């Protein structure tokens, strides 16, 4: 490791000396090829340009450095966002498997799960757990208290999301009722007209009834 670092330092020093000997035209050409330079060489080039007061090239190099820093920040932000999404998926899956919050905290170890969920959009990852708890008979208030204590999600966020889920279930129930009765009417009409009764109508009635029962159980 020492030899590698020492060689790198020697290389940098050689580059510094070479740049100081280059003509202005040569430096200008190097600036035009800045994308191909090693990142540790950029400050050396920048310093030499400043010494020679090559203002246009200085601005080009400065803009390049600013863009690189900006790109790095964006990459770090994207990486951080991706990690948080993975944690949200992981926590949602564990809750779906009925793993306790205490065990989840132990599994995530050094990660603070109180900082994972940041907005109402994140509640999507907890939807299956909410449905499971509602099916067990837990109230929205109880679920909201549990999320507040274990995930630091505000009461109003959980309550709002649960209301939205309730509206979604009501729409599903309405659709299920509609499917059932349309299929039932078609079935009766076929029977009255002495037509061959299609198995399709029966299947649609079963589908409609199943949708109503399933969604009613989730949000009774």
C-alpha positions as CSV (number, residue, x, y, z in Angstrom):
1,X,0.0,0.0,0.0
2,X,2.8,2.4,0.9
3,X,4.6,1.7,-2.4
4,X,1.4,2.4,-4.4
5,X,0.8,5.7,-2.6
6,X,4.4,6.7,-3.0
7,X,4.3,5.9,-6.8
8,X,1.1,7.9,-7.1
9,X,2.7,10.9,-5.4
10,X,5.7,10.7,-7.7
11,X,3.4,10.5,-10.7
12,X,1.5,13.6,-9.6
13,X,4.7,15.5,-9.0
14,X,5.9,14.6,-12.5
15,X,2.6,15.8,-14.0
16,X,2.9,19.1,-12.0
17,X,6.4,19.7,-13.5
18,X,5.3,18.8,-17.0
19,X,2.3,21.2,-16.8
20,X,4.6,24.0,-15.7
21,X,6.7,23.5,-18.8
22,X,3.9,23.1,-21.3
23,X,3.0,26.0,-23.6
24,X,-0.3,27.8,-23.2
25,X,-1.5,26.1,-26.4
26,X,-0.7,22.7,-25.0
27,X,-2.6,23.5,-21.8
28,X,-5.6,24.7,-23.8
29,X,-5.6,21.4,-25.7
30,X,-5.5,19.5,-22.4
31,X,-8.5,21.5,-21.1
32,X,-10.4,20.5,-24.2
33,X,-9.8,16.9,-23.3
34,X,-10.6,17.3,-19.6
35,X,-13.0,14.4,-19.5
36,X,-10.2,12.0,-20.1
37,X,-8.1,13.3,-17.2
38,X,-7.7,11.6,-13.8
39,X,-9.6,13.5,-11.1
40,X,-6.4,14.1,-9.1
41,X,-4.8,15.9,-12.1
42,X,-7.6,18.5,-12.4
43,X,-6.4,20.7,-9.5
44,X,-2.9,20.7,-10.9
45,X,-4.2,21.9,-14.3
46,X,-6.4,24.4,-12.6
47,X,-3.5,25.9,-10.6
48,X,-1.3,26.2,-13.7
49,X,-4.1,27.9,-15.6
50,X,-4.6,30.4,-12.8
51,X,-0.8,31.2,-12.8
52,X,-1.0,32.0,-16.5
53,X,-4.3,33.9,-16.2
54,X,-6.0,31.8,-18.9
55,X,-9.5,33.0,-17.9
56,X,-11.5,31.1,-20.5
57,X,-9.9,27.8,-19.6
58,X,-10.1,28.5,-15.9
59,X,-13.9,28.9,-16.3
60,X,-14.1,25.7,-18.3
61,X,-12.3,23.8,-15.6
62,X,-14.3,25.4,-12.8
63,X,-17.6,24.5,-14.5
64,X,-16.3,20.9,-15.0
65,X,-15.5,20.6,-11.3
66,X,-18.9,22.0,-10.3
67,X,-20.7,19.6,-12.6
68,X,-18.7,16.7,-11.2
69,X,-19.5,17.6,-7.6
70,X,-23.2,18.1,-8.5
71,X,-23.2,14.7,-10.3
72,X,-21.6,13.1,-7.3
73,X,-24.2,14.6,-4.9
74,X,-27.0,13.3,-7.2
75,X,-25.5,9.8,-7.3
76,X,-25.2,9.8,-3.5
77,X,-28.7,11.0,-3.2
78,X,-30.0,8.4,-5.6
79,X,-28.0,5.7,-3.7
80,X,-29.5,6.9,-0.4
81,X,-33.0,6.8,-1.9
82,X,-32.5,3.3,-3.4
83,X,-31.3,2.1,0.0
84,X,-34.3,3.6,1.8
85,X,-36.7,2.0,-0.8
86,X,-35.1,-1.4,-0.2
87,X,-35.5,-1.0,3.6
88,X,-39.1,0.0,3.1
89,X,-39.7,-3.1,1.0
90,X,-37.8,-5.3,3.5
91,X,-39.8,-3.9,6.5
92,X,-43.1,-4.3,4.6
93,X,-42.3,-7.9,3.7
94,X,-41.2,-8.8,7.3
95,X,-44.4,-7.3,8.7
96,X,-46.4,-9.3,6.1
97,X,-44.7,-12.4,7.6
98,X,-45.9,-11.3,11.0
99,X,-42.4,-10.5,12.3
100,X,-42.5,-8.2,15.3
101,X,-41.1,-4.7,15.2
102,X,-38.6,-5.6,17.9
103,X,-37.2,-8.4,15.7
104,X,-37.1,-6.1,12.6
105,X,-35.1,-3.6,14.6
106,X,-32.7,-6.4,15.6
107,X,-32.4,-7.5,12.0
108,X,-31.7,-4.1,10.6
109,X,-29.2,-3.6,13.4
110,X,-27.5,-0.2,13.0
111,X,-30.3,1.2,10.8
112,X,-32.7,3.6,12.6
113,X,-36.1,2.5,11.3
114,X,-37.6,5.7,12.7
115,X,-36.0,7.5,9.8
116,X,-37.1,5.2,7.0
117,X,-40.7,6.2,6.4
118,X,-40.9,9.8,5.4
119,X,-44.3,10.6,3.8
120,X,-47.8,9.2,3.1
121,X,-46.6,7.7,-0.2
122,X,-44.3,5.4,1.9
123,X,-47.4,3.8,3.5
124,X,-47.9,1.8,0.3
125,X,-45.1,-0.6,1.6
126,X,-47.2,-1.2,4.8
127,X,-50.5,-1.8,3.0
128,X,-50.6,-5.6,3.4
129,X,-49.8,-5.3,7.1
130,X,-52.6,-2.7,7.6
131,X,-55.0,-5.0,5.8
132,X,-53.9,-8.0,8.0
133,X,-54.3,-6.0,11.2
134,X,-57.8,-4.7,10.1
135,X,-58.8,-8.2,9.3
136,X,-57.8,-9.2,12.9
137,X,-60.1,-6.4,14.2
138,X,-57.6,-3.7,15.0
139,X,-58.9,-0.2,14.8
140,X,-57.2,2.6,12.7
141,X,-56.3,4.3,16.0
142,X,-54.5,1.2,17.3
143,X,-52.6,0.8,14.0
144,X,-51.7,4.5,14.0
145,X,-50.4,4.3,17.5
146,X,-48.3,1.2,16.6
147,X,-46.8,3.0,13.6
148,X,-46.1,6.1,15.6
149,X,-44.2,4.2,18.3
150,X,-42.3,1.9,16.0
151,X,-41.8,3.8,12.8
152,X,-42.3,7.4,13.8
153,X,-45.1,7.8,11.3
154,X,-47.5,10.6,12.4
155,X,-51.0,9.6,13.5
156,X,-52.6,11.7,10.8
157,X,-50.6,10.1,8.0
158,X,-51.7,6.6,9.1
159,X,-55.3,7.7,9.6
160,X,-55.4,9.4,6.2
161,X,-53.9,6.4,4.4
162,X,-56.3,4.0,6.2
163,X,-59.3,6.2,5.1
164,X,-58.0,6.1,1.5
165,X,-57.7,2.3,1.8
166,X,-61.3,2.2,3.1
167,X,-62.5,4.2,0.1
168,X,-60.6,1.8,-2.2
169,X,-62.2,-1.2,-0.6
170,X,-65.6,0.4,-0.9
171,X,-65.1,0.9,-4.6
172,X,-64.0,-2.7,-4.9
173,X,-67.1,-3.8,-3.0
174,X,-69.3,-1.7,-5.3
175,X,-67.7,-3.2,-8.4
176,X,-68.2,-6.7,-6.9
177,X,-71.9,-6.0,-6.2
178,X,-72.3,-4.6,-9.7
179,X,-70.7,-7.7,-11.3
180,X,-72.8,-10.1,-9.2
181,X,-76.1,-8.5,-10.0
182,X,-75.4,-8.0,-13.7
183,X,-74.4,-11.6,-14.0
184,X,-77.5,-12.6,-11.9
185,X,-79.9,-10.7,-14.2
186,X,-78.3,-12.2,-17.3
187,X,-78.6,-15.6,-15.7
188,X,-82.3,-15.1,-14.8
189,X,-83.1,-13.7,-18.3
190,X,-81.4,-16.8,-19.9
191,X,-83.5,-19.0,-17.6
192,X,-86.8,-17.2,-18.5
193,X,-86.1,-17.4,-22.2
194,X,-85.3,-21.1,-21.9
195,X,-81.8,-20.4,-23.4
196,X,-78.8,-22.5,-22.6
197,X,-77.5,-21.1,-19.3
198,X,-73.9,-20.0,-19.7
199,X,-71.4,-21.1,-17.1
200,X,-69.9,-17.6,-17.6
201,X,-72.8,-15.9,-15.8
202,X,-72.3,-18.3,-12.8
203,X,-68.5,-17.6,-12.8
204,X,-69.1,-13.9,-12.8
205,X,-71.6,-14.2,-9.9
206,X,-69.0,-16.1,-7.9
207,X,-66.3,-13.5,-8.8
208,X,-68.5,-10.7,-7.7
209,X,-69.5,-12.4,-4.5
210,X,-65.9,-13.2,-3.7
211,X,-64.8,-9.6,-4.2
212,X,-67.6,-8.3,-1.9
213,X,-66.8,-10.9,0.9
214,X,-63.1,-10.5,0.7
215,X,-63.1,-6.7,0.8
216,X,-65.8,-6.6,3.5
217,X,-63.6,-8.9,5.7
218,X,-60.6,-6.6,5.3
219,X,-62.5,-3.5,6.3
220,X,-65.5,-4.6,8.4
